[in-house]
Amino acid sequence: MKYTDGEYTGGKLYNPSDGDTYSLNAKLKNANELHFRGYLGISLLGKTMKFKRFE
């Protein structure tokens, strides 16, 4: 992935359960929250997942 203007772009994510490889973009929203979007083809038809840090 390449970091540009606060966003990581150009990544790939392999899902072994369906055998597909998805394009991936990610963005750190704040120090404790990461959003990443995986998609096939165009980003509009993808899915965003949100992760929060906890202690």
PDB file of N, CA, C and O in Angstrom:
ATOM      1  N   MET A   1       0.833  -1.172   0.000  1.00  0.00           N
ATOM      2  CA  MET A   1       0.000   0.000   0.000  1.00  0.00           C
ATOM      3  C   MET A   1       0.879   1.237   0.000  1.00  0.00           C
ATOM      4  O   MET A   1       2.005   1.222   0.498  1.00  0.00           O
ATOM      5  N   LYS A   2       0.350   2.294  -0.561  1.00  0.00           N
ATOM      6  CA  LYS A   2       1.072   3.557  -0.649  1.00  0.00           C
ATOM      7  C   LYS A   2       0.311   4.625   0.140  1.00  0.00           C
ATOM      8  O   LYS A   2      -0.904   4.767   0.003  1.00  0.00           O
ATOM      9  N   TYR A   3       1.045   5.371   0.969  1.00  0.00           N
ATOM     10  CA  TYR A   3       0.435   6.413   1.785  1.00  0.00           C
ATOM     11  C   TYR A   3       0.483   7.749   1.053  1.00  0.00           C
ATOM     12  O   TYR A   3       1.563   8.234   0.715  1.00  0.00           O
ATOM     13  N   THR A   4      -0.690   8.348   0.807  1.00  0.00           N
ATOM     14  CA  THR A   4      -0.785   9.630   0.119  1.00  0.00           C
ATOM     15  C   THR A   4      -1.938  10.433   0.722  1.00  0.00           C
ATOM     16  O   THR A   4      -3.059   9.933   0.819  1.00  0.00           O
ATOM     17  N   ASP A   5      -1.671  11.644   1.119  1.00  0.00           N
ATOM     18  CA  ASP A   5      -2.708  12.557   1.619  1.00  0.00           C
ATOM     19  C   ASP A   5      -3.588  11.948   2.709  1.00  0.00           C
ATOM     20  O   ASP A   5      -4.810  12.090   2.670  1.00  0.00           O
ATOM     21  N   GLY A   6      -2.980  11.275   3.672  1.00  0.00           N
ATOM     22  CA  GLY A   6      -3.721  10.729   4.805  1.00  0.00           C
ATOM     23  C   GLY A   6      -4.447   9.430   4.547  1.00  0.00           C
ATOM     24  O   GLY A   6      -5.230   8.983   5.384  1.00  0.00           O
ATOM     25  N   GLU A   7      -4.198   8.803   3.383  1.00  0.00           N
ATOM     26  CA  GLU A   7      -4.898   7.563   3.044  1.00  0.00           C
ATOM     27  C   GLU A   7      -3.929   6.556   2.442  1.00  0.00           C
ATOM     28  O   GLU A   7      -3.009   6.923   1.712  1.00  0.00           O
ATOM     29  N   TYR A   8      -4.142   5.298   2.754  1.00  0.00           N
ATOM     30  CA  TYR A   8      -3.369   4.213   2.165  1.00  0.00           C
ATOM     31  C   TYR A   8      -4.146   3.667   0.973  1.00  0.00           C
ATOM     32  O   TYR A   8      -5.329   3.350   1.098  1.00  0.00           O
ATOM     33  N   THR A   9      -3.499   3.556  -0.172  1.00  0.00           N
ATOM     34  CA  THR A   9      -4.164   3.087  -1.386  1.00  0.00           C
ATOM     35  C   THR A   9      -3.328   2.012  -2.067  1.00  0.00           C
ATOM     36  O   THR A   9      -2.146   1.841  -1.770  1.00  0.00           O
ATOM     37  N   GLY A  10      -3.964   1.296  -2.981  1.00  0.00           N
ATOM     38  CA  GLY A  10      -3.229   0.338  -3.811  1.00  0.00           C
ATOM     39  C   GLY A  10      -2.958  -1.000  -3.162  1.00  0.00           C
ATOM     40  O   GLY A  10      -2.093  -1.741  -3.629  1.00  0.00           O
ATOM     41  N   GLY A  11      -3.672  -1.333  -2.098  1.00  0.00           N
ATOM     42  CA  GLY A  11      -3.443  -2.606  -1.431  1.00  0.00           C
ATOM     43  C   GLY A  11      -4.273  -3.725  -2.030  1.00  0.00           C
ATOM     44  O   GLY A  11      -5.196  -3.486  -2.808  1.00  0.00           O
ATOM     45  N   LYS A  12      -3.937  -4.933  -1.663  1.00  0.00           N
ATOM     46  CA  LYS A  12      -4.677  -6.127  -2.078  1.00  0.00           C
ATOM     47  C   LYS A  12      -4.963  -6.965  -0.836  1.00  0.00           C
ATOM     48  O   LYS A  12      -4.150  -7.039   0.085  1.00  0.00           O
ATOM     49  N   LEU A  13      -6.132  -7.591  -0.832  1.00  0.00           N
ATOM     50  CA  LEU A  13      -6.559  -8.420   0.290  1.00  0.00           C
ATOM     51  C   LEU A  13      -7.126  -9.719  -0.272  1.00  0.00           C
ATOM     52  O   LEU A  13      -8.049  -9.696  -1.087  1.00  0.00           O
ATOM     53  N   TYR A  14      -6.575 -10.848   0.161  1.00  0.00           N
ATOM     54  CA  TYR A  14      -7.052 -12.155  -0.308  1.00  0.00           C
ATOM     55  C   TYR A  14      -8.015 -12.739   0.720  1.00  0.00           C
ATOM     56  O   TYR A  14      -7.711 -12.765   1.912  1.00  0.00           O
ATOM     57  N   ASN A  15      -9.162 -13.202   0.269  1.00  0.00           N
ATOM     58  CA  ASN A  15     -10.147 -13.848   1.129  1.00  0.00           C
ATOM     59  C   ASN A  15     -10.151 -15.337   0.805  1.00  0.00           C
ATOM     60  O   ASN A  15     -10.661 -15.736  -0.242  1.00  0.00           O
ATOM     61  N   PRO A  16      -9.592 -16.167   1.686  1.00  0.00           N
ATOM     62  CA  PRO A  16      -9.504 -17.597   1.385  1.00  0.00           C
ATOM     63  C   PRO A  16     -10.859 -18.303   1.348  1.00  0.00           C
ATOM     64  O   PRO A  16     -10.982 -19.355   0.720  1.00  0.00           O
ATOM     65  N   SER A  17     -11.872 -17.749   2.005  1.00  0.00           N
ATOM     66  CA  SER A  17     -13.174 -18.426   2.018  1.00  0.00           C
ATOM     67  C   SER A  17     -13.881 -18.377   0.661  1.00  0.00           C
ATOM     68  O   SER A  17     -14.629 -19.296   0.328  1.00  0.00           O
ATOM     69  N   ASP A  18     -13.657 -17.323  -0.126  1.00  0.00           N
ATOM     70  CA  ASP A  18     -14.277 -17.280  -1.458  1.00  0.00           C
ATOM     71  C   ASP A  18     -13.245 -17.304  -2.591  1.00  0.00           C
ATOM     72  O   ASP A  18     -13.618 -17.388  -3.762  1.00  0.00           O
ATOM     73  N   GLY A  19     -11.961 -17.233  -2.257  1.00  0.00           N
ATOM     74  CA  GLY A  19     -10.907 -17.323  -3.264  1.00  0.00           C
ATOM     75  C   GLY A  19     -10.679 -16.058  -4.070  1.00  0.00           C
ATOM     76  O   GLY A  19      -9.921 -16.079  -5.039  1.00  0.00           O
ATOM     77  N   ASP A  20     -11.322 -14.946  -3.692  1.00  0.00           N
ATOM     78  CA  ASP A  20     -11.170 -13.694  -4.426  1.00  0.00           C
ATOM     79  C   ASP A  20     -10.091 -12.811  -3.802  1.00  0.00           C
ATOM     80  O   ASP A  20      -9.818 -12.888  -2.604  1.00  0.00           O
ATOM     81  N   THR A  21      -9.491 -11.978  -4.633  1.00  0.00           N
ATOM     82  CA  THR A  21      -8.544 -10.967  -4.178  1.00  0.00           C
ATOM     83  C   THR A  21      -9.193  -9.614  -4.392  1.00  0.00           C
ATOM     84  O   THR A  21      -9.617  -9.288  -5.501  1.00  0.00           O
ATOM     85  N   TYR A  22      -9.270  -8.838  -3.343  1.00  0.00           N
ATOM     86  CA  TYR A  22      -9.950  -7.551  -3.353  1.00  0.00           C
ATOM     87  C   TYR A  22      -8.944  -6.410  -3.354  1.00  0.00           C
ATOM     88  O   TYR A  22      -7.865  -6.530  -2.775  1.00  0.00           O
ATOM     89  N   SER A  23      -9.292  -5.314  -3.997  1.00  0.00           N
ATOM     90  CA  SER A  23      -8.509  -4.082  -3.885  1.00  0.00           C
ATOM     91  C   SER A  23      -8.822  -3.488  -2.525  1.00  0.00           C
ATOM     92  O   SER A  23      -9.900  -3.716  -1.975  1.00  0.00           O
ATOM     93  N   LEU A  24      -7.876  -2.721  -1.976  1.00  0.00           N
ATOM     94  CA  LEU A  24      -8.021  -2.242  -0.614  1.00  0.00           C
ATOM     95  C   LEU A  24      -7.516  -0.819  -0.476  1.00  0.00           C
ATOM     96  O   LEU A  24      -6.430  -0.483  -0.948  1.00  0.00           O
ATOM     97  N   ASN A  25      -8.320   0.019   0.180  1.00  0.00           N
ATOM     98  CA  ASN A  25      -7.912   1.358   0.600  1.00  0.00           C
ATOM     99  C   ASN A  25      -8.154   1.445   2.094  1.00  0.00           C
ATOM    100  O   ASN A  25      -9.096   0.833   2.597  1.00  0.00           O
ATOM    101  N   ALA A  26      -7.332   2.186   2.814  1.00  0.00           N
ATOM    102  CA  ALA A  26      -7.490   2.311   4.258  1.00  0.00           C
ATOM    103  C   ALA A  26      -7.210   3.746   4.690  1.00  0.00           C
ATOM    104  O   ALA A  26      -6.437   4.471   4.064  1.00  0.00           O
ATOM    105  N   LYS A  27      -7.868   4.128   5.784  1.00  0.00           N
ATOM    106  CA  LYS A  27      -7.676   5.471   6.308  1.00  0.00           C
ATOM    107  C   LYS A  27      -7.737   5.427   7.823  1.00  0.00           C
ATOM    108  O   LYS A  27      -8.653   4.841   8.400  1.00  0.00           O
ATOM    109  N   LEU A  28      -6.752   6.054   8.468  1.00  0.00           N
ATOM    110  CA  LEU A  28      -6.729   6.162   9.913  1.00  0.00           C
ATOM    111  C   LEU A  28      -7.548   7.394  10.284  1.00  0.00           C
ATOM    112  O   LEU A  28      -7.112   8.522  10.054  1.00  0.00           O
ATOM    113  N   LYS A  29      -8.739   7.182  10.861  1.00  0.00           N
ATOM    114  CA  LYS A  29      -9.646   8.283  11.181  1.00  0.00           C
ATOM    115  C   LYS A  29      -9.149   9.092  12.374  1.00  0.00           C
ATOM    116  O   LYS A  29      -9.266  10.317  12.390  1.00  0.00           O
ATOM    117  N   ASN A  30      -8.602   8.414  13.360  1.00  0.00           N
ATOM    118  CA  ASN A  30      -7.967   9.058  14.514  1.00  0.00           C
ATOM    119  C   ASN A  30      -7.003   8.042  15.117  1.00  0.00           C
ATOM    120  O   ASN A  30      -6.773   6.985  14.529  1.00  0.00           O
ATOM    121  N   ALA A  31      -6.448   8.344  16.263  1.00  0.00           N
ATOM    122  CA  ALA A  31      -5.431   7.463  16.841  1.00  0.00           C
ATOM    123  C   ALA A  31      -5.973   6.085  17.212  1.00  0.00           C
ATOM    124  O   ALA A  31      -5.198   5.148  17.403  1.00  0.00           O
ATOM    125  N   ASN A  32      -7.291   5.951  17.317  1.00  0.00           N
ATOM    126  CA  ASN A  32      -7.877   4.698  17.772  1.00  0.00           C
ATOM    127  C   ASN A  32      -8.841   4.036  16.787  1.00  0.00           C
ATOM    128  O   ASN A  32      -9.470   3.034  17.126  1.00  0.00           O
ATOM    129  N   GLU A  33      -8.966   4.576  15.581  1.00  0.00           N
ATOM    130  CA  GLU A  33      -9.947   4.027  14.645  1.00  0.00           C
ATOM    131  C   GLU A  33      -9.390   3.963  13.224  1.00  0.00           C
ATOM    132  O   GLU A  33      -8.886   4.951  12.690  1.00  0.00           O
ATOM    133  N   LEU A  34      -9.495   2.766  12.625  1.00  0.00           N
ATOM    134  CA  LEU A  34      -9.043   2.520  11.262  1.00  0.00           C
ATOM    135  C   LEU A  34     -10.233   2.056  10.428  1.00  0.00           C
ATOM    136  O   LEU A  34     -10.974   1.163  10.840  1.00  0.00           O
ATOM    137  N   HIS A  35     -10.413   2.659   9.261  1.00  0.00           N
ATOM    138  CA  HIS A  35     -11.449   2.237   8.313  1.00  0.00           C
ATOM    139  C   HIS A  35     -10.750   1.698   7.076  1.00  0.00           C
ATOM    140  O   HIS A  35      -9.853   2.343   6.533  1.00  0.00           O
ATOM    141  N   PHE A  36     -11.156   0.520   6.633  1.00  0.00           N
ATOM    142  CA  PHE A  36     -10.634   0.072   5.345  1.00  0.00           C
ATOM    143  C   PHE A  36     -11.766  -0.435   4.480  1.00  0.00           C
ATOM    144  O   PHE A  36     -12.773  -0.952   4.966  1.00  0.00           O
ATOM    145  N   ARG A  37     -11.570  -0.270   3.183  1.00  0.00           N
ATOM    146  CA  ARG A  37     -12.592  -0.609   2.197  1.00  0.00           C
ATOM    147  C   ARG A  37     -12.027  -1.607   1.202  1.00  0.00           C
ATOM    148  O   ARG A  37     -11.031  -1.343   0.529  1.00  0.00           O
ATOM    149  N   GLY A  38     -12.679  -2.754   1.121  1.00  0.00           N
ATOM    150  CA  GLY A  38     -12.306  -3.777   0.157  1.00  0.00           C
ATOM    151  C   GLY A  38     -13.350  -3.823  -0.945  1.00  0.00           C
ATOM    152  O   GLY A  38     -14.543  -3.676  -0.679  1.00  0.00           O
ATOM    153  N   TYR A  39     -12.910  -4.025  -2.182  1.00  0.00           N
ATOM    154  CA  TYR A  39     -13.858  -4.025  -3.303  1.00  0.00           C
ATOM    155  C   TYR A  39     -13.299  -4.786  -4.498  1.00  0.00           C
ATOM    156  O   TYR A  39     -12.088  -4.935  -4.664  1.00  0.00           O
ATOM    157  N   LEU A  40     -14.218  -5.254  -5.313  1.00  0.00           N
ATOM    158  CA  LEU A  40     -13.891  -5.861  -6.610  1.00  0.00           C
ATOM    159  C   LEU A  40     -14.351  -4.880  -7.679  1.00  0.00           C
ATOM    160  O   LEU A  40     -15.513  -4.474  -7.680  1.00  0.00           O
ATOM    161  N   GLY A  41     -13.488  -4.504  -8.562  1.00  0.00           N
ATOM    162  CA  GLY A  41     -13.863  -3.562  -9.629  1.00  0.00           C
ATOM    163  C   GLY A  41     -13.798  -2.121  -9.161  1.00  0.00           C
ATOM    164  O   GLY A  41     -12.721  -1.525  -9.145  1.00  0.00           O
ATOM    165  N   ILE A  42     -14.947  -1.545  -8.774  1.00  0.00           N
ATOM    166  CA  ILE A  42     -14.963  -0.144  -8.350  1.00  0.00           C
ATOM    167  C   ILE A  42     -15.284  -0.039  -6.861  1.00  0.00           C
ATOM    168  O   ILE A  42     -16.032  -0.854  -6.320  1.00  0.00           O
ATOM    169  N   SER A  43     -14.723   0.954  -6.215  1.00  0.00           N
ATOM    170  CA  SER A  43     -14.857   1.142  -4.776  1.00  0.00           C
ATOM    171  C   SER A  43     -16.306   1.340  -4.333  1.00  0.00           C
ATOM    172  O   SER A  43     -16.670   0.979  -3.214  1.00  0.00           O
ATOM    173  N   LEU A  44     -17.121   1.908  -5.201  1.00  0.00           N
ATOM    174  CA  LEU A  44     -18.526   2.157  -4.878  1.00  0.00           C
ATOM    175  C   LEU A  44     -19.268   0.867  -4.513  1.00  0.00           C
ATOM    176  O   LEU A  44     -20.209   0.894  -3.720  1.00  0.00           O
ATOM    177  N   LEU A  45     -18.845  -0.252  -5.089  1.00  0.00           N
ATOM    178  CA  LEU A  45     -19.513  -1.527  -4.850  1.00  0.00           C
ATOM    179  C   LEU A  45     -18.813  -2.381  -3.798  1.00  0.00           C
ATOM    180  O   LEU A  45     -18.967  -3.602  -3.783  1.00  0.00           O
ATOM    181  N   GLY A  46     -18.052  -1.746  -2.926  1.00  0.00           N
ATOM    182  CA  GLY A  46     -17.297  -2.478  -1.923  1.00  0.00           C
ATOM    183  C   GLY A  46     -17.932  -2.446  -0.547  1.00  0.00           C
ATOM    184  O   GLY A  46     -19.099  -2.090  -0.383  1.00  0.00           O
ATOM    185  N   LYS A  47     -17.128  -2.829   0.440  1.00  0.00           N
ATOM    186  CA  LYS A  47     -17.575  -2.874   1.828  1.00  0.00           C
ATOM    187  C   LYS A  47     -16.517  -2.219   2.706  1.00  0.00           C
ATOM    188  O   LYS A  47     -15.325  -2.498   2.575  1.00  0.00           O
ATOM    189  N   THR A  48     -16.965  -1.348   3.599  1.00  0.00           N
ATOM    190  CA  THR A  48     -16.059  -0.698   4.540  1.00  0.00           C
ATOM    191  C   THR A  48     -16.150  -1.386   5.893  1.00  0.00           C
ATOM    192  O   THR A  48     -17.243  -1.647   6.396  1.00  0.00           O
ATOM    193  N   MET A  49     -15.000  -1.675   6.474  1.00  0.00           N
ATOM    194  CA  MET A  49     -14.941  -2.252   7.815  1.00  0.00           C
ATOM    195  C   MET A  49     -14.240  -1.261   8.726  1.00  0.00           C
ATOM    196  O   MET A  49     -13.284  -0.600   8.322  1.00  0.00           O
ATOM    197  N   LYS A  50     -14.717  -1.164   9.949  1.00  0.00           N
ATOM    198  CA  LYS A  50     -14.157  -0.225  10.920  1.00  0.00           C
ATOM    199  C   LYS A  50     -13.573  -1.005  12.087  1.00  0.00           C
ATOM    200  O   LYS A  50     -14.204  -1.917  12.622  1.00  0.00           O
ATOM    201  N   PHE A  51     -12.356  -0.631  12.472  1.00  0.00           N
ATOM    202  CA  PHE A  51     -11.687  -1.256  13.597  1.00  0.00           C
ATOM    203  C   PHE A  51     -11.361  -0.200  14.632  1.00  0.00           C
ATOM    204  O   PHE A  51     -10.898   0.891  14.299  1.00  0.00           O
ATOM    205  N   LYS A  52     -11.608  -0.535  15.908  1.00  0.00           N
ATOM    206  CA  LYS A  52     -11.276   0.370  16.997  1.00  0.00           C
ATOM    207  C   LYS A  52     -10.294  -0.287  17.930  1.00  0.00           C
ATOM    208  O   LYS A  52     -10.402  -1.477  18.225  1.00  0.00           O
ATOM    209  N   ARG A  53      -9.332   0.491  18.397  1.00  0.00           N
ATOM    210  CA  ARG A  53      -8.346   0.016  19.346  1.00  0.00           C
ATOM    211  C   ARG A  53      -8.985  -0.068  20.727  1.00  0.00           C
ATOM    212  O   ARG A  53      -9.789   0.785  21.102  1.00  0.00           O
ATOM    213  N   PHE A  54      -8.623  -1.093  21.472  1.00  0.00           N
ATOM    214  CA  PHE A  54      -9.082  -1.169  22.846  1.00  0.00           C
ATOM    215  C   PHE A  54      -7.950  -1.702  23.706  1.00  0.00           C
ATOM    216  O   PHE A  54      -6.993  -2.288  23.200  1.00  0.00           O
ATOM    217  N   GLU A  55      -8.064  -1.497  24.984  1.00  0.00           N
ATOM    218  CA  GLU A  55      -7.019  -1.946  25.912  1.00  0.00           C
ATOM    219  C   GLU A  55      -7.535  -3.005  26.827  1.00  0.00           C
ATOM    220  O   GLU A  55      -6.795  -3.501  27.676  1.00  0.00           O
TER     221      GLU A  55
END
